[in-house]
């Protein structure tokens, strides 16, 4: 079984620390491949995992294997990849060098093309697609806060990897259509850029009809591209993707009632792209709106809003001043 041996997390940032910590809290042996800053933080403060539902898990540094060296992969049964998309090829080479040939690699990354990169660099090995629907915020002093709801999806396989990795508080579901699931998540993740450009928490942004209309138009653009490409996105909520742009434009009381029944969001929820701009890091815009633009070009679809948002995020990256606090009108270019 995958879980008979240690589980490694490759790239333990916010998502990686939360997922790895939850697995360790439930008795799994977990190794985290971390940057020096994160290693020092966990060694000093331990790991504190908090949730939107008020629950909390605390782990000491001794309950995890922490290392900056990929040799910690040497005896693992699974490697959960949580690095930024641009680092996928590099981490795949580390897995190839250090992890056992029979170790399962699971991509828990944003974007669409990461599994293909991993498989290219790990021929003959089991590589599974995955999708994390929730947001995690690095709060400092070893605290990582899950601020939205949802279960992790993992590509179904004969070994039942999803079921083996699933633990109380961190459910993992096997999916037969990971392409659809990943594109469904991509559509939702198009809002990451708008939360980053607005400098607003997710719940406050979604409470504004003006912002929701902008999100609806961005999602409608993405849906048009996927339709042209013959791709059917799968929603991670009970709401079909095709209905979402209409629902986003509903009056606040109706929308809030629907959102409250399908997704939990706490006031601290922020997107990973907001965190990247806040800390002066390069974002994953090329793997979100950029993926929509690339697909649109192949199928002759015009996507002016996606192009506008990519340009604004790149301007914010170059400025290095954090989220620029734009209005919906400024994002539209009006």
PyMOL commands that set and color helices and strands:
alter all, ss='L'
color gray80, all
select helices_A, chain A and resi 2-4+14-25+36-45+61-63+70-73+85-98+114-121+161-165+178-198+202-206+209-229+241-248+252-262+272-278+285-287+289-299+304-319+328-332
alter helices_A, ss='H'
color red, helices_A
select strands_A, chain A and resi 7-10+30-33+47-51+56-59+65-67+78-81+104-107+127-131+136-140+143-146+152-155+172-175
alter strands_A, ss='S'
color yellow, strands_A
deselect
rebuild
show_as cartoon
